[in-house]
Structures are given as C-alpha cells and as structure tokens.
Amino acid sequence: EGCPPNSYCEWGICECDRNYQKHWGRCTKSSNTEVTPDDHQDPFKQCSQSLECSQIDINLVCLGGRVQKVCQCRKDMAWNSVLLECQLFLNAQCQIIDERTPPSLLVTSAVEHAKKDEKEHYDKEVVKMKKKHRIYCKEITNNMTLQAHTNCNKQRERCVKKDCLSKENSKLDDYIKELEEDMNVEEFEKGE
C-alpha cells in the first residue's frame, strides 16, 4: 500500500513530507496538538480500501479477508493508545532489563566488530593522509629547490653566499661549488 498525500514511504513506513508535522498520525502544517480526533479512539473500523484508513493515520491500511476488512497498522507497527497513532513496534521484553544489566554476547560481539571495522577504516585513512602529506612535502621541497636555483642564477653576477643558500637547501652545495669554481675561472681570465 502506498502512502497518502503529504507523506512518503521510508523503509516501509509513511513519514510526513517536508514542511509537514505528524500529529495524531496525520500530516499537517498546523502545530496545534491539543484536539484529539474522535476517530482515533477506535481506529480499527471496517473498511473497503486503505484510503479510508489513511484518513485516520498515515500508517493505517485496510487489511483482511474477502468478507471483512478492517483498518490495521502497517507491518511491524502497532497502535499507541497514548499518542493515538501507529508507531514502530519492537516486540522486546524490556521489563527485566535496566542500565545495570550486562549486554548479551551478541551485542558485545557486534560492538567489538564495529569498533574493529572503525579502527581498520581509520588506519587506512591515516595511511592515505600520510602518503598525501609525503607527496605534498616532496613537492614543496622540489619547488623550494627550484626557487633557490633560480635565485642563485639571478644573483650569480653579484656574489654567491654559500652559507645563505646552503641553509635553504643542502642539495645545492654541489651546485654552489661549481658556481664558485666558474667565478674563480672567470676572475682569473679577467685578470690576465
């Protein structure tokens, strides 16, 4: 059975569309929750089609045999006689359980499995981020080396300060030595 107007199906349950609020099992734009509709006192009336039921509650549908059909809450839902609407029903006996009750082995196992999966996912993400960081750092180092090389070529005519450039990047030491040798040769040739 489909959902009535102003609602949509989510996981087999009708929910109100955006800009609508659910009050007494109906989708409305009004925020008035004071008046209890009369038809909610006995929602399980005889019906011939689900449209009749969905006028009482968006999750009531017309079910039954050929002879007699009645409005009933959708599968896995039950009528909440306090809030007067169909709600998700979990058939669990919770009276003997409180905050001091230890979790079952199944729950404990599920939690441990989820933690393990989360840690594995986290560890994979850390490895990816470290790899990206190494690549990024390598690119920065290469760019700095290239920039230092360019600056060195520009300053070649003036003077080469080995201490200054070697602080920027130790890879330039060999290049600087070559420049110094070239400058010494040029000075020697000029002096002749």
C-alpha positions as a printed NumPy array, in Angstrom:
array([[  0.   ,   0.   ,   0.   ],
       [  1.28 ,   3.458,  -0.89 ],
       [  1.432,   6.472,   1.362],
       [ -1.331,   9.089,   1.389],
       [ -0.878,  12.716,   0.221],
       [  1.664,  14.879,   2.099],
       [  3.706,  11.808,   3.066],
       [  6.309,   9.483,   1.584],
       [  7.474,   5.92 ,   2.171],
       [ 10.701,   5.387,   4.096],
       [ 11.678,   1.777,   4.854],
       [  8.056,   0.654,   4.532],
       [  6.691,   3.309,   6.894],
       [  4.928,   6.509,   5.88 ],
       [  6.573,   9.731,   7.081],
       [  5.355,  13.306,   6.627],
       [  6.73 ,  15.385,   3.763],
       [  8.997,  18.321,   4.483],
       [  7.117,  21.312,   5.935],
       [  4.507,  18.974,   7.432],
       [  4.342,  17.729,  11.01 ],
       [  2.874,  14.482,  12.273],
       [  0.101,  14.938,  14.839],
       [ -2.232,  12.117,  15.807],
       [ -0.913,  10.07 ,  12.869],
       [ -1.745,  12.742,  10.3  ],
       [  0.486,  15.097,   8.319],
       [ -0.496,  18.702,   8.873],
       [  1.003,  22.156,   8.576],
       [ -0.66 ,  23.147,  11.833],
       [  1.216,  22.831,  15.113],
       [ -1.966,  22.531,  17.18 ],
       [ -1.746,  19.252,  19.089],
       [ -4.495,  19.926,  21.641],
       [ -7.528,  18.436,  19.901],
       [ -7.737,  14.653,  19.767],
       [ -9.672,  13.483,  16.702],
       [-12.762,  11.393,  17.597],
       [-11.934,   8.67 ,  15.061],
       [ -8.678,   7.91 ,  16.904],
       [-10.475,   6.348,  19.89 ],
       [-11.393,   3.333,  17.745],
       [ -9.208,   3.331,  14.62 ],
       [ -9.78 ,  -0.324,  13.695],
       [-13.024,   0.243,  11.828],
       [-14.331,  -1.768,   8.884],
       [-13.059,  -0.585,   5.512],
       [-13.115,  -1.359,   1.819],
       [ -9.915,   0.45 ,   0.808],
       [ -6.808,   1.87 ,   2.508],
       [ -7.734,   5.473,   1.686],
       [-10.427,   5.266,   4.371],
       [ -7.846,   4.152,   6.95 ],
       [ -5.127,   6.626,   5.979],
       [ -7.55 ,   9.471,   6.762],
       [ -7.257,   8.382,  10.404],
       [ -3.5  ,   7.632,  10.405],
       [ -0.982,   7.678,   7.542],
       [  0.203,   4.205,   8.611],
       [ -3.219,   2.552,   8.827],
       [ -4.083,   0.255,   5.897],
       [ -7.153,  -1.786,   5.024],
       [ -6.412,  -5.487,   5.549],
       [ -8.373,  -8.678,   5.972],
       [-10.254, -11.343,   4.087],
       [-12.756, -11.007,   1.261],
       [-15.734, -10.74 ,   3.585],
       [-14.474,  -8.385,   6.279],
       [-11.603,  -5.908,   6.12 ],
       [-10.507,  -3.608,   8.951],
       [ -8.016,  -0.798,   9.346],
       [ -4.737,  -2.052,  10.812],
       [ -1.304,  -0.572,  11.381],
       [  1.303,  -1.418,   8.749],
       [  3.625,  -4.396,   9.186],
       [  5.969,  -4.051,  12.209],
       [  3.822,  -1.246,  13.643],
       [  1.285,  -1.148,  16.468],
       [ -1.292,   1.324,  17.735],
       [ -0.004,   3.55 ,  20.527],
       [ -3.11 ,   4.207,  22.649],
       [ -1.433,   7.112,  24.471],
       [ -0.25 ,   9.07 ,  21.415],
       [ -3.132,   7.719,  19.321],
       [ -1.13 ,   6.754,  16.257],
       [  0.608,   3.798,  14.616],
       [  4.238,   3.534,  15.68 ],
       [  7.114,   1.186,  15.014],
       [  6.725,  -1.862,  17.253],
       [  9.694,  -3.811,  18.578],
       [  8.491,  -6.972,  20.287],
       [ 11.054,  -6.976,  23.075],
       [ 10.527,  -7.802,  26.729],
       [ 12.404,  -4.965,  28.411],
       [ 10.882,  -5.099,  31.906],
       [ 13.759,  -7.196,  33.271],
       [ 16.473,  -5.03 ,  31.704],
       [ 17.899,  -1.858,  33.246],
       [ 21.141,   0.153,  32.979],
       [ 22.994,  -2.36 ,  35.193],
       [ 22.137,  -5.357,  33.007],
       [ 25.241,  -6.536,  31.142],
       [ 24.914,  -6.677,  27.352],
       [ 24.401, -10.041,  25.702],
       [ 27.26 , -11.821,  23.936],
       [ 25.65 , -10.993,  20.6  ],
       [ 25.573,  -7.261,  21.402],
       [ 29.12 ,  -7.333,  22.793],
       [ 30.348,  -9.143,  19.691],
       [ 28.575,  -6.658,  17.395],
       [ 30.12 ,  -3.695,  19.242],
       [ 33.613,  -5.217,  19.098],
       [ 33.173,  -5.968,  15.388],
       [ 32.029,  -2.388,  14.741],
       [ 34.99 ,  -0.983,  16.711],
       [ 37.402,  -3.202,  14.758],
       [ 35.903,  -2.107,  11.436],
       [ 36.06 ,   1.539,  12.509],
       [ 39.722,   1.195,  13.56 ],
       [ 40.635,  -0.503,  10.267],
       [ 38.909,   2.265,   8.345],
       [ 40.654,   4.912,  10.46 ],
       [ 44.049,   3.242,   9.995],
       [ 43.553,   3.126,   6.213],
       [ 42.636,   6.807,   6.192],
       [ 45.728,   7.649,   8.269],
       [ 47.949,   5.798,   5.78 ],
       [ 46.311,   7.689,   2.888],
       [ 46.777,  11.029,   4.63 ],
       [ 50.439,  10.293,   5.466],
       [ 51.076,   9.359,   1.833],
       [ 49.428,  12.577,   0.636],
       [ 51.478,  14.514,   3.201],
       [ 54.748,  12.947,   1.988],
       [ 53.88 ,  13.757,  -1.632],
       [ 52.944,  17.3  ,  -0.657],
       [ 56.175,  17.775,   1.319],
       [ 58.217,  16.385,  -1.572],
       [ 56.534,  18.814,  -3.977],
       [ 57.244,  21.725,  -1.647],
       [ 60.895,  20.656,  -1.306],
       [ 61.245,  20.37 ,  -5.085],
       [ 59.646,  23.786,  -5.56 ],
       [ 61.948,  25.318,  -2.934],
       [ 64.985,  23.75 ,  -4.608],
       [ 63.892,  25.097,  -7.995],
       [ 63.255,  28.557,  -6.499],
       [ 66.647,  28.571,  -4.766],
       [ 68.297,  27.503,  -8.044],
       [ 66.545,  30.334,  -9.905],
       [ 67.5  ,  32.873,  -7.243],
       [ 71.08 ,  31.663,  -7.35 ],
       [ 71.275,  32.165, -11.118],
       [ 69.867,  35.698, -10.749],
       [ 72.382,  36.585,  -8.058],
       [ 75.36 ,  34.985,  -9.805],
       [ 76.595,  38.287, -11.176],
       [ 76.656,  39.907,  -7.74 ],
       [ 78.022,  37.311,  -5.373],
       [ 77.328,  33.842,  -4.122],
       [ 76.94 ,  33.394,  -0.432],
       [ 77.394,  29.76 ,   0.312],
       [ 76.135,  29.937,   3.905],
       [ 72.861,  31.602,   2.93 ],
       [ 71.968,  29.178,   0.162],
       [ 73.067,  26.039,   1.971],
       [ 70.629,  26.895,   4.76 ],
       [ 67.796,  26.908,   2.213],
       [ 68.599,  23.542,   0.796],
       [ 71.573,  21.262,   1.373],
       [ 71.165,  19.767,  -2.122],
       [ 72.548,  22.981,  -3.594],
       [ 76.029,  22.599,  -2.085],
       [ 77.408,  20.829,  -5.145],
       [ 75.856,  23.375,  -7.489],
       [ 77.306,  26.249,  -5.45 ],
       [ 80.79 ,  24.712,  -5.589],
       [ 80.546,  24.57 ,  -9.375],
       [ 79.473,  28.226,  -9.491],
       [ 82.356,  29.277,  -7.282],
       [ 84.791,  27.424,  -9.496],
       [ 83.258,  29.054, -12.593],
       [ 83.501,  32.503, -10.973],
       [ 87.119,  31.878,  -9.971],
       [ 87.934,  30.848, -13.52 ],
       [ 86.165,  33.973, -14.896],
       [ 88.023,  36.225, -12.432],
       [ 91.305,  34.566, -13.337],
       [ 90.59 ,  35.055, -17.047],
       [ 89.663,  38.746, -16.469],
       [ 92.87 ,  39.265, -14.503],
       [ 95.134,  38.05 , -17.338]])
